[in-house]
């Protein structure tokens, strides 16, 4: 039995690949969708950045004025408070269904409900 020409086998393979690609569903776009994990990482990042900024400002002022732990402690506490406040604001956005963090709870294509605005 003679072997088929290479070009015929290649054409059949291309047809099979095209058929498989057409039956496969397209990949979902993750743009604008947030998961609970990404929301948690956002909140952790907000807290860490607040603390880091407070520590940096405190260290800088202590170095500038020559008072070692005073400004470091004060601004570390202020940075922590600012980070917690930002986390609470993000949680409130999710609760009210507004903001980019709230997109994780909304079905695709659904607009935010404006009936609960104050």
N, C-alpha and C positions, 0 to 999 in steps of 0.2 A: 504494500500500500504506500502510495506516494505521500510525502509530507506536504501540507498546505504551504503555499507561499507565505513568507514572513509578513508581507503587507496585509494579507487577509486576516491573519491571526491578530495583528496589531489593531486592525479596524474593529474586530469583534471585541477586543479588550477595551478599546476606547468607548464602544457602545455600552458595554457592561458598566464601566465606570460612570458614564453619563447617566445611565438609568439609576444607579445606586445613589448618585448625588441628587437626582431629582426627587427620589422618594424620601430621602432624609429630610427631616424638618429643619428649618433654618435655626441657627443659634439665637438664643434670646439675647436681647440687648440689656445690659445691666446698667445702662445709663439712667440715672435718676432713681434707681432702686437702692434702698439701704436695708441691710439686715440688722438683726439685733446685735450681732457681733461687731459690725462696723460702728453702730451707735455707741456700744460700750467702749470701743477703742477711742472714739471721739471724746467721750467724757473723761476717760483716763488721761488722754493727751491734754485736755483743757486743764485738768488738775495739776499735772506735772509741769506744764508750761507756766502756770501761775506761780507754782513753787519756785521754779528755776529763775523766773524774772525777779521774784522777791529776794531770793538768795543773791543774785547777781547785783541788784541795786544795793542791798545791804552790805555786801562785801566791798562794793565800790565806794560807798559813803564811809565805811569804816576805814578804808585805806586813805581816803581823802582827808578825813578829820583825825585819824590816829586813834580812834576809839574802837578797839577790836570787836567785842561781841554785841555791843548795844544795837547798832543799826541792823546787823545781821539777824538778830532775833526778832526785832520789830518788823522788818520787811519780810522775813520768812513767814511770820504769822499773817501779815497782810496779803502776801502772795497766796498762802493756803486759803484764806478767806475769799480772795478774788476767784481762785480756781473753783471752790465749792459753789460760789454764787453763779459762775458761768455754767457749771454742771446743772444746777437747779433750773436755770433759765432754759437750757436745752431740754431737760425733762418736762418743763412746762410747755414747750413747743410741741413735743410729742403728745402730751396729754390733750392739748387743745386742737391738735391736728393741723398745725401750721408749721411752716419752715421746712427746710430740707430734711431734717431729722424725722419729721412726721411721715415722709414718703414711704417708709418701711411698712406702715400699717394701712396704707391706702391701696386698693386694687388698681391695676394698670388702667390709665385713661380716666380715672375718676377725679373730678375737681374737688378742691377742699370745700367744706360746708361753711358758708358764711353766715348761717343762721345763729351761731353761738357767739358772734362778735358782740363786744360790749360797747 
